[in-house]
Amino acid sequence: MLEIIKSLLKVEVLITILTGMAAFATVLTVAAPLFENDKLKTRIKAVGLERDKLRAAQRATLISTETRLRDRPKADLASQLVEALNLRRVFEAEASRDLLRQAGMRSERNLIVFLAARFAVPLILGAVVFIYSSTVFADRVAPSMRIGAAGFGMIAGYYLPTIFLKNLVTKRQNSIRRAWSDALDLLLICVESGMAIEPALQRVAREIGSASVPLAEELSLTVAELSYLQERRKAYENLGKRIGLGQVKSVVTSLIQSERYGTPLGTALRVLAQENRDMRMSEAEKKAAALPPKLTVPMILFFLPVIFVVILGPSIILVMKLK
């Protein structure tokens, strides 16, 4: 065993191993893009399917407003739970639906799963905490403390699905916020070049996909809604609700006013684009101004001890030698 370790610690063997690892890492880095999926194409395909579903649903509504009982799909456990306990009213289904749309989850199935999770997760987490405290800490935790821990687990489980969903919404909104200025500039260029709003949005969605896939998805879905909704204002309002950002809602308001009163859209978009750029600059300045206070603690913990060691270390060594 010692001979094997000594042979591995030789300089030639170490160089060979490191060279092989470097070659493998190089091959992996070069080949990694070949195995990545095109997220933009996947999202655009999903939007196309969503558009077809919306058109099919509207066509079915126009043909017949009643559905036979035998044609209805069999409800699963989550659907039965939601309907039996009337969770749509208890957990305010409309607010949950808006939050799910902002997270990119638009189907009714997602709403049913979310409502069922808000009911089931507190019970499951409370039961897990109670069983764990009763088995592992049975001799050290009083029964009242176990019940309190189970209650705390139920409270945490009640807020856990909402927190998870809001984190998804925040991540998606940050991606859209970073690319919104560029998308607004592209939309302004397309509108001022004489393009109508539908092809302009479609072109912006195609070009902005490399910067923000969620934004390209939302713009493509807006184009799909403009093609079949009777009120175009509704399509713009849906865009603002699905994204939930103030700068997007201001552009939506300009689009609605342009559709209603015939006002020039290019002028409004130019003003909004400049305001958005100024807003991004002010946010960057705020972040830059907040850096010195944030760097104070890391400098105290990591930089100053090293500086003291470098400056005082030789003096301490000399003093120790003199003694």
N, C-alpha and C positions, 0 to 999 in steps of 0.2 A: 504493500500500500504506500509506504514512504517512497519507494522507488518511482511509483507512478506519479506521486505528487511532485517529486523532484524533477521528473522528466517534463511534467506540464509547466513547471516554473522556469524552464530554460528560456533564454531570450529568443531563440529561433522558433520554438513552439509557440510562444506568446505572440510573436509577430505573425506567424501563420494563422493563428486563431483570429487575431484582430483583423487581418487582411480578409479572411473568409467572411467574418461578420460584416465588414464594410462593403464587400461585394454583394452579400445578400441584401443589406439595407438599400444599396443602390438599385438593385433589380426590383426590390419591392416598391421603392419610391417611383421608379419609372413605370411599373406595371399597375400601380394603384389606380390611376385615372381610368384605365381600361375597364375596371370592375365596378366603377361607380355608376349608379343609376341616374338618369336625367330627371331631376326632380321637377323641372319646369314642364317637360312633356307629360309627366304623370299628373301634375296638377291641372294642366290645361285639358287633358283627357277627362279628368274627373269633372271639370267644369262643363265640358261638352255633354257628359252623361247627365249631369244635373239639369242642364238646359233641356235635354230631351225628356227627362222626367217631368219637369215643370210643364212643358208643352203637352205631354201626354195626359197629365193630371187635369190641365185646363180643358183639353178636348173631351176627356171623359166627363167632366162636370157639365160641359155644354150639352153633351148628348143625353146624359141621364144623371139626375141628382140623387137617385136612390140606388143602393147597392143591395143585392140579394144576400141573405144570410149565409147561404152555402158558398158564396164566392168570397166571403171574408176569410183572411188568413187566420190560422189558429194562433191564439195568443200564447206567449210563453210565460214563464214564471214572473219575470219583471213586469210585463204588461198587466198580468192578473193582479200583482201586488199594487201597482199604481192605481188601477181601476177600483179595486176592492177598498182600499183605504182613502181613495179620493186625494191622492198626493198632489195632483195638479193644483188643487185649491189650497192645500195646506202649505206647500212650498212655493207658491206663486210661480206657476209654470211659465207665464209670459216673460217675467224677468230672467228666469233660468234659460229660456229659449234665446233671448237676446244675448246673454252671456255666452252661450254655446256657439251662436253665430259669430260672435267676435273671436272665438277660438278656432273658427273654421269648421265647426261641426254643425251641419245644417239639417240633417235628417231627423225625422221624428223618433227614430230608434235611439239616437243619442240622448234625446230628452228623457225618454223612458228609463234608460240605463242610469242617467244622472239622478233622476228623482228616486229611483229604487236604491241607488247607492247612498243617497242622503238619509234614507230611512234605515238601511241595513248596516252600514258601516258603524254607526254608534253602538248598535246592539252587539255586533261582532267584536268590536274593540273593547267594549266594556266587559263582555264575557271572557275574552282572552286575558285581560288584566286581572280580573277576579280569580280565574283559575290559576294563573301564574303566581299571584300573591298567596293563594291558598295552598299551593303545592311546594313551591320553592322556599317561601318565607313563612311557612305555617307556624313555626315555633317562635318567630320573632315579630310578627305583625298581628295586632289584635283584630278581631272580626270587624270592629267599627272602621279601622283603618283600611281593611280590604274593601269594604263597601264604599268608603270615600275614594279609594283608588279606582274602583270600577266606575264610580260617577264621574271622576275626572277623565277616565278613558272614553266614556260616552260623550262628554262635552267636546273632547278633542276630535272624536270621530264625527261629530256633527259638523264641525267646521272644516274637516280635512278635505272632502270632495270639492268644496267651494274654493279653498285655498289652492288646491291643485289646478282647478280650472282657471282661476285668476292668474296663476303663474303662466299658464299657456297663453292667455289673452295678452299679458304683458310682454311676453317674448314675441308674439306675433305683431303687436303694435310697435315694438321697438324696431323690428325689421321693416315695417311699413314706414315708420317715421324717418328712418335713415335714407330711404329711397324716394320719399315723397317730393322733395325739392327737385330732384332730377326728373321725376315723372311729370311734375307741373311744368317745368321748362320744356320738356318734349311735347306736352299737350299744347302749350302756347305756340310752339313752332308749327305744329300740325294745323292748329286752328287758323293762324295767320297766313298759312300757305294756301288756304281755301278749302281744306278738308272739312267734311261734316263731322259732327261730334261722335257718331258711331265708328266710322273708320279711324278717326283720330284716337279714340280710346283703345280700339283694337291694335293699332300700331304701337301705341305707348305700352300696352300690355306685353306685346311681343318683344319690345326693346328693353323693357325694365325687368324682364324675368331673370336676367343674370345677376341683378342687384338685389331683388326681393321677389321671391316666388309667391308669397302670400299676396302682395300688391298686384302682381300680374293676374293671379287667380281672381281677385275681387273685381278688377277692371273687366276681365273677360266675362265674368258673371253679370256685370252691369250691362255690357253690350248685349248679352243674351236676353236680359229682362227688357231692354229697350225694344227688342225685336218683336215681343209678343204682348207686353203689358199695354192696356188701353191708355193708361195715364203715365206718360213718361216721367212726370214728377215723382211718381211712386218708386221708379227705378233709382232715381238719384237719392231719394230719401233712404231707400234700403242700403245704398252704398255707405251713407253716413252712419247708419245704425250698425252695419256689420263691422265697420272699422272702429268707430267710437273715438276718433281723434278730432280735436277742435279745428285744426287746420284743414282737415278733409271736409268737415261740415261747412266751413266757410266757402270752400270751392263748390260744394253741392248747392249751397244757397245761391251762388252766382249762376250756376247752370240752370237752376229752377227759374230764376228771374229772367235769364236770357230766353228760356223757352216761353215764359208767360208774356213778357212785355216786348220781346224782340230787341233787347238792348245788345250792344256789341259785346261779344264774349271775350274777344282778344284783349280789350282794355282792362276789363276786370281781372282776367288771368294774369296780365302783366303786373298789376298792382299786388295781387295776392302772391305771385312768385317772388317779388321783391320783399314783401313783408315776411315771407317764409325764410328767405335767405338771411334777412336781418335777425329773425328769431333764432336761427341756427347759429349765427355769429355770437349773439348774446349768450346763448347756452354754452358755447365753447369758451367764452370769456369767463362765465361763472365757474365752469369746471377748472379753468386755469387758475382762477383766484382762490379756489378751494384746495389747491394742491399743497401750499406751504403748511397749513395746519394738519393736513393728513400725513405729511412726511415727517412731522415732528417726532412722533412716537417711534417709527422705524429707525430714525437717525439716532435717537437716544438709546434704543435697545441694541442696534447692530453696528452703527458706525462709530459712535463715541468709545465703546469698549475697545474696539480694534485700534483706534487712534491712541488711546491711553497705553495700550500694550506696546505699540510701536515706539512711542515717545519715551515711556518710563521703563520699558523692558531692559535696555542696555544699562541704564543707571542702576537699576535694582540688581542686575548681574554683577556689576562692578562693586557695589556695596557688599554683596554676599561674598565675593572673593576676598575683599579686604578683611572681613571678619575671620 
